[in-house]
Structure formats: C-alpha cells, structure tokens
C-alpha cells in the first residue's frame, strides 16, 4: 500500500532581517490587540461581535398569538400596587402588533400565557432608518422582517 503523497509547500527565501522585522511587527500588533480588548467597553465589544457574526443557518424563535406572528408589542398600562390591607392589584395591558398589520390590546397575563414560540431560520440582518437592528427570517413559510428585540 502506497503512502499518500504530501503536498510540497512552496519555499520562499527572504533575508533574516526582513523575517525578524515581520516577527517583531506581529508581536507588537498582538500585544496592542490584547491591550485594546482589555480596555474596551465590554458592551460595545459585545454589540460589535453580535453585529458581525455569521447569521447563515442560525435558528431563531418568534412569538405567535392566535396563529399569527407577533411582530412587536408595547406595554400600554402598567398599574401595580399594594393596598392598605396588603393585597396586590394589577392592571397591565399590552398592545401586540401582528403580521397582518392588526393591533390588539390584551391583558398582559393573557399575553404571557397564550404566546406560542415557533422556530425560523435567519436570512439576514439589517438596520432600519431609526438605527434599530432588523432580522430577516424565514418562518412558517414566510419571509418577514422583525426587530431583534422581539425574537427568542
């Protein structure tokens, strides 16, 4: 049985001073990169990494309500207080925005209990005019754009 032939690498001849200079430059750059990562604002670093990671073939979950995809929501009423007898009172309402451009005002507890999550595949990521990140998703046989705040 013959051994597989190893691919021979091309060899380049350069002066030792040039090689030493390149190695020195790489070492300095490596130290500078490590220093910059150490002193960087961690939240900005995380935001950069999140914006530049590969999104292909990543799965994501979106909320559905009544079989329709929820594209956003907003808390409209949030009155929670304790009375003199120690009982809690809550009036919380959320307005949900559905894929068919309808809005529904529902009690928050109903929102939490009746939301179902469905999986989709990320197609891409962009920013809208307000500077908010928008994710393009293939979900339930549809291609939709949804703010990254409203996924998972």
C-alpha positions in Angstrom: 0.0 0.0 0.0 1.4 3.4 -1.0 1.5 6.3 1.3 -0.4 9.4 0.2 1.9 12.0 -1.3 2.3 15.0 0.8 1.8 18.3 -1.0 5.1 20.1 -1.0 4.9 23.7 0.1 6.4 26.4 -1.9 9.5 27.8 -0.2 10.5 31.5 -0.3 13.9 32.9 0.6 14.0 36.2 2.4 16.7 38.0 4.3 16.8 37.2 8.1 16.5 41.0 8.8 13.1 41.1 6.9 11.9 38.0 8.8 12.9 39.4 12.2 11.2 42.7 11.3 8.0 40.9 10.4 8.0 38.8 13.5 8.6 41.9 15.7 5.8 43.7 14.0 3.4 40.8 14.5 4.3 40.5 18.2 3.8 44.3 18.7 0.4 44.1 16.9 -0.6 41.1 19.0 0.3 43.0 22.2 -1.6 46.0 21.0 -4.7 44.0 20.1 -4.7 42.3 23.6 -4.4 45.7 25.3 -7.3 47.1 23.2 -9.5 44.2 24.0 -8.7 44.5 27.7 -9.5 48.2 27.9 -12.5 48.1 25.5 -16.0 48.9 26.8 -17.4 45.3 27.1 -20.9 46.3 26.0 -19.7 47.9 22.8 -17.4 45.0 22.1 -20.3 42.6 22.6 -22.5 44.7 20.3 -19.8 44.7 17.6 -19.4 40.9 17.8 -23.1 40.4 17.7 -23.5 42.6 14.6 -20.7 40.9 12.7 -21.2 37.3 13.4 -22.2 34.8 10.7 -26.0 34.6 10.7 -26.4 31.9 8.0 -28.3 28.8 9.0 -29.0 30.1 12.5 -32.3 29.3 14.0 -34.4 31.8 15.9 -37.8 31.8 17.6 -40.6 34.3 17.2 -43.9 34.6 19.1 -47.3 33.8 17.7 -50.7 34.8 19.1 -53.8 33.1 17.7 -51.7 31.5 15.0 -50.4 34.9 13.7 -46.8 36.0 14.0 -46.3 38.8 16.6 -44.0 41.5 15.1 -43.9 43.7 18.2 -45.6 44.7 21.4 -45.8 47.7 23.7 -46.9 47.9 27.4 -49.8 50.4 27.4 -50.9 50.2 31.1 -48.8 49.1 34.0 -50.6 49.9 37.2 -49.4 47.6 40.0 -49.8 48.5 43.6 -50.4 47.1 47.1 -53.4 48.4 49.1 -53.6 49.2 52.8 -54.6 45.6 53.6 -51.6 44.1 51.8 -53.4 42.9 48.7 -51.8 43.4 45.3 -53.7 45.0 42.5 -52.6 44.8 38.9 -53.9 46.3 35.7 -51.4 45.6 33.0 -52.3 45.8 29.3 -50.1 45.2 26.3 -50.7 46.2 22.7 -49.5 43.5 20.3 -48.7 44.0 16.6 -49.4 41.1 14.3 -48.0 40.2 10.9 -51.3 41.2 9.1 -50.8 44.8 10.4 -53.5 44.5 13.1 -53.2 45.6 16.7 -54.8 44.0 19.7 -54.9 45.4 23.3 -55.0 42.5 25.7 -54.3 41.9 29.4 -50.6 41.2 30.0 -51.3 37.9 31.8 -53.2 36.7 28.6 -50.2 37.8 26.5 -47.8 35.8 28.7 -50.0 32.7 28.9 -51.1 32.5 25.2 -47.9 33.3 23.3 -46.5 30.3 21.5 -43.0 30.2 20.1 -42.2 29.0 16.6 -38.8 28.4 15.0 -37.4 30.1 11.9 -34.2 30.5 10.0 -32.3 33.7 9.9 -31.8 35.0 6.3 -30.0 38.2 7.1 -29.7 41.2 9.3 -30.0 45.0 8.6 -30.8 48.3 10.3 -33.8 50.4 9.8 -34.0 54.2 9.5 -34.1 54.6 13.3 -30.8 52.6 13.6 -32.5 49.6 15.2 -31.4 46.1 14.1 -33.9 44.2 12.0 -33.6 40.5 11.3 -34.9 38.9 8.1 -36.4 35.5 8.9 -37.9 32.5 7.1 -40.7 31.4 9.4 -43.9 29.5 8.8 -43.3 29.6 5.1 -43.0 33.4 5.0 -40.1 35.8 4.8 -40.5 38.5 7.4 -38.5 41.3 8.9 -38.7 41.8 12.7 -36.9 43.9 15.2 -34.3 41.9 17.1 -36.0 42.9 20.4 -39.0 40.7 19.5 -37.2 37.4 18.8 -36.3 34.4 21.0 
